[in-house]
Amino acid sequence: MSERIDDPQGLDEDAIPRWYVIQCKGGESFRAAEHLDNQGYEILHPVLEVQRKRRQRLVWVAEPLFPYYLFIRLDRLASNWRPIRSTRGVLKLVTFGNEPVAVDDALVETLRQHPSGEMREASNVYFRAGDTVEITEGPFKDLQAVFASQKGEERAIVLLNMLHKQQRLEIPVSQLRRRP
């Protein structure tokens, strides 16, 4: 049985709210965050805006900064811990042995200072300069090129080897696919 530690000012250490980590079921961290929030828990689910290719276009989507995890603020005396494990999307509370793991408040505070809108990756994260890409449409279909830069939201500059020389070619980003 764990021993309670009282501080010199008479405050019980277990009565102080702390941040803990919840592991979510695969791909359900947004669902878990929503349901825990609806139950009145204070949660933190940091997200990052990233570019993904959807229907041949690059779009910004929100993805969890820590896939499968979110943070919840609880105290060991007054908080109701029981509904957490049966909340939709929640797999378990992260523990070492039988004790939930408290996260350093400074770490959580750092994450809270960056709202999701500010945690956006650089303008073009789908392709980086020097990446080998394949052209998927048009007259240069199936040819490999080197991604040089992004030109606006929809266009890209690639370097294509033609006639023993690298040629600069401007094409829609949606016509490129990353090569391993």
N, C-alpha and C positions, 0 to 999 in steps of 0.2 A: 504494500500500500504506500502511496506517495505521501510524503510528509509536507505539510503546509509551512511555508516560510513567511513569517510576518516581518515586515520592515519596521524600522525604529519609529516611524510615524504612526503606526497602528493600522496601516492599510494591508489587507490580505493580498498577496501576489496573485492569487487565483481570481480576484475580483477585477483585475486590470484587463481590459480588452486587448487581445493580441490578434495578429494576422496569422491565419493558417492556410494550408494549401489543400485544395480539393482536386482529385484526379477525376476527369470526366470520361465518359464513354467516347469511343472514337467518333470524331466529327460532331459531337453534341455539346461542345462547350458553350455555344451561344444559347442553346436550349436550357442548359443547366443554369447559366447566369440569369436568364429571364425568370425561370421558376423560383430560384432562390431569392431574387429581388422581389418577386410577387409575394413571397412569404415574409418579407420584411427584414431579411438579412442584409447586412452591409457587405457588398462584394466588390471586387476589382477584377475586371476581365480586360486587360490591355490588348488592344488590337493594333494592327499595322496595315496601312493602306498599301497594296501592291498591285502591279500591273499584271494582268493575265489575259491570255488570248481567248476570246469567246466569240464564236460565230465569225471568224476571220477578222475580228477587230480587237484592238487592245483596250481593255476597260480596267478601271480601278475597282478593286474589291477589298473588303475588310477581312483580314485573316488574323487569328489569334497570335499574339506575340509569343506565347508559350502554348503550342498545340497540346490539347488534352488537360490543361491545368487552368485554374483560376484561384483567386485569393478570397478568403472570407474572414470577417472580423468577429471574434467571439470572446466572451470571457468564460472562465471555467465554472463559475458559480451560477450566474443568472441566465445565461443563454440556453436556449433549448436546442440541444445537439441532435436529438432523435430524428426529426424529420429530414435532416440533411441526407442521410444515406438512402432514403427512399424517394428523393427528389428526382424527377425525370432528367436524364442526362448525366447524373452523378454516378460515378463508379465507387469512389471511397474517399475518405479523408486520409491524407498522407500521414503515416505514423512511422515511428521507429519503435519496434516492439509493440507495446500497447499504448504508447503515448503519442498524441498528435504533435506534429512538429510546428513550433512557432517560427515565423519568419521575422527577420530583423525589420523593425519599423522604418528604418532609414531606407532600406531597399524599396519597400512599398511606397514610401513617400516620394522617392525618386521617380517611380513609375507613374504615380498619380500626377506629377507635375507636367507630364507630357500627354495632353489629351490626344485621342486617336487621330484627329485631323492633322496634328503636328507630326505624328509618327508615320510619315509618308516616305517611302524610299525615293531615291533619286528619280528624276524625271523618266528615264528609261531604265527599268530594271530587268526587262525581259531579255534584252540583248545588251551586251557590253562591247566596247571597241575591241577589236581583235577576235571576237567570237566567229567561229566558222558557222555559216548559215547555208541553208538550201533554199533556192527560189522555188516556190510551189505553184506559181501561175505565170501565164504570159509567155512571150517568145523565149525567155531564158529558163523555162521550167526545168527542174531537176538538176540545174547546174549549181555548183558550190561557189560561194563567195565569202569574203571577209567583211563583217559588219564594221563600218567606219564610224558613223554617227547618226543621230536622229535629226531630222529636219522637220520641225513642227511636231504635231501630235500623230499625224497619219503617214508621214513619209520618212524614208531612211536612205542614207548613202551607203552603198556597198562597193567593195572593190572586187571586180571580176576579171580573172585572167583570160584575155582574148588576144590572139595574135602575138603571143609572147610578151605581153605587156599588161600591167594592171590598169583596167579602165574603171573610172568612177561612174557609178550608175545610180540614179535616183529612182526608187520604186516604193510602192505602198508597203508599210510595215506588215500589213495583213498577208502579204505574199511571201513572207519569210518564215522559215522554221529553223529552230536551233539544231545544230548537228553536234553529236558527242565528240 
